[in-house]
Structures are given as C-alpha cells and as structure tokens.
Amino acid sequence: MDSLDTDFLRDAMEQVRMIQCRLLTAQTRQKSYIDRRVRVLVFTEGAHVWLRVSPLKDESHVLSLESVELGLDLTFEQEPIAILDRQFQKHRNEEVASKKVQ
C-alpha cells in the first residue's frame, strides 16, 4: 500500500469515528427527552383512573354478562360446545388455522 491508500483509509476511519460519536450524542439526547416524559404510575385503592378503550370491530367476541362466571381470582375459562367451521389461510410462508366454535 502506498501512502495515498493509507491516508484514504485513515480519513475513512476518522469519518466513521465521527459518525459513531454523533449517533451516540443523538441517542443520548433522545433518551434524556424520553426519561423526562416517562414517569412511573402508581395508583392507590379507591383512586379514579381514566382508561382509554377502543371498541371491538367484531362483536362476536363480546360475551354477555349473564353467561360469564368468574373464579375467585377473576379468571374465566371458556369451553367450546361445538366446532362449527374450520378454515386455513395462507400467509406468506405459513398456514394459519382458524376455527369457529359455539
């Protein structure tokens, strides 16, 4: 290698170091912005909390209140009665099975 190649390589390496330094500075700045905005949420018993809820598009997933029985730990187990329909959908490289249950 001659001195021209060595100088070119040295300049390229210096530019890479400068870019890495600028990226680190930008990441640190963005992290400090987020750290100022993010805060730990702590709720006390009896506190009023507003939750933003979006409606479901498919109403077949909504359960009626009369048919839901919750356990002591507020869990719900749903057992299918019968399988009404089966479908297979091809998504790129995989096949997804879906079943309609009653």
C-alpha positions, 0 to 999 in steps of 0.5 A: 500500500502506498501512502495515498491508500493509507491516508484514504483509509485513515480519513475513512476511519476518522469519518466513521469515528465521527459518525459513531460519536454523533449517533451516540450524542443523538441517542443520548439526547433522545433518551434524556427527552424520553426519561423526562416524559416517562414517569412511573404510575402508581395508583392507590385503592379507591383512586379514579383512573381514566382508561382509554378503550377502543371498541371491538370491530367484531362483536362476536367476541363480546360475551354477555354478562349473564353467561360469564362466571368468574373464579375467585381470582377473576379468571374465566375459562371458556369451553367450546360446545361445538366446532362449527367451521374450520378454515386455513389461510395462507400467509406468506410462508405459513398456514394459519388455522382458524376455527369457529366454535359455539 
